[in-house]
């Protein structure tokens, strides 16, 4: 009888647990649903010198609403200046947001991310206590605004090097 009861509890409990985890992940992704769609616009990046580019982004909610897929390509004239693919998701094990990203030049990383005040923020460790912090938000005109800053681990502010403003198609 104990074995039958155990089987019944397992059969009833696992679907409920799976549904609860899915619902949690969906709820965590909901504040960023404004990102979904096709976007285009312009930006600039300053490394040694400031370079302007045109950007296209395709954003989709995937995996039953539990993750967001981001695909972006930046052009300067006919040249591709950067290409990126990322998955933004709620990590059920760590109970935190993550951004797994891949670039057209072969780099990749999984970064910790946060969503606060309707902004998506993630930091990439680049070397010896240095980070790149990206922030995406929607401004009052409903544009996608994204900035990038170089930061030291212990600093409260960084040095801006990237900015981009996109409009939904």
N, C-alpha and C positions, 0 to 999 in steps of 0.2 A: 504494500500500500504506500509506503514511504517513497518508493521509486516512481510510482504513478503520480503522486503529488509533486515530486520534484520535476518530472517531465512536464506536467501541466504548468507549473510556475515558470519554467524555462520558456515554454512556448508562448505564454502570455507576457512574460516580462521582457524578453528581447525585442519584440516589435515595438513595445512601448518605449524602451530605452532608445532604440534607433530613431523613433519618431521624435523623441525629446531632443536628441542630439541634433537632428536635422533642423528642428524648429529653432533651437538656440543659434545655430550657424546662420539660418535665414534671417533671424532677428538682428544679428550682428551686422549683416551685410545691407540691410534695408536703408540705413541712413545714407548710403552711397549710391542708391539707385538713380540719382540724378545724373550720374556719369554715363549711364547706358546710352549708346547711340554712336553716330558718326560725328566727328569733330574735325575742324580744320582752322588754321590760323597761322600766326607768326610768333617767332621767338628769337632770342639771342643767347649766346653762350660766350663767356670770356675765359679763355685759358691764357694763352700768351697775348692774344689780341681778341677783340670783340668780333664775333661772326654772327650774322643774321641767317635765319633759315625759315622755311615754310614747313608746317607740320600737319600731318594727318593722323588721327587716332580713331581706332575702332574698338569700342568697349562693349562687352557682352556679359550678361549675368549667365553663369553656367552651373552645371551640376545641381539642378533643381533649386537654384537660388542660393546656394551655399558658398559660391566663389564668384569673383569677377575676373574676367580675362581682358587684358589690355594689350593692344597691338599698335605700335606707333612707328612712323617713319618720318624723318626730317630731311628736307632737300634744300640745297643751295644751288640754284640753277638746275642743271640736270643731274648733279652729283648727290648721292645719298650721303648725308653727313652723320646720321645715326639711325639705328634701327633697334627697336626693343620689343620684347614680348614679356609679359608678366602675368602672374596669377596672384590675386589678393584674396586672402581667406582668413577665417577664424579658426585657429588651431585649438581643437577640443582638448588636446592633451595638456597644453600649456596655458589654456584659457587666455590667449592673446592673439592679436592680429599678426599676420606674417605676409610678406611680399616676396615671392620667388620670382626673380627677374633674370632675363637672358638678353644679351646684346648681339648685334650682327658681327661684332669682332671676336666673338667667342667667350666673352666674360659672362659670369653668372654668380648669383648670390641669393641667399635667403636672409632677408632683413626683418628685424622687429619693426612693427608699425603700430600706430595708434590712430584712433578716430576721436577727435575732440572738437567741439564747437563746429561740427559739420566740415571739418578739415581732415584729410588723410595725410599723415606725416610718417615718413620712414627714413631710417638712417642706415647708411652703409659704411662699415669700417673699411678704410682704405689703407692705412698703415700707421704704425706706432702712435696710437692715441688720436689719430685724425679720422674725421668722418665727413661724409657728404649727407646733408639732410635735404630731402625734398618735401615740399608741402603743396597739396592740391586743394583748392576750394572753389566754390561757385560765388562769383561776385554779385552785386545788386542787379547787374544787367543780364544775369544768368549765363555769363561766360565762364569757361573753365580757366582758372588762373593757376599757374604752377611756378614755383620758385625753387632754386637750388642754392645751398650755401655750404661752404667749407667750414668745418668746425673743429675745434680742439675738444677733447673729451670732457674737460672741466669748464668749458665756456658756456655762457648763457646766450651768446649771440655768435653768428658766423659772418663770413665774408661772402656776399652774394656773387654768384658766377653764372646763373642760369635764370631766365625768365621766359614765360610763354603764356599767351592768351589765345584761347580757342573758342570758336562759335559752333554751336550745334548745327549740322546741316539740315 
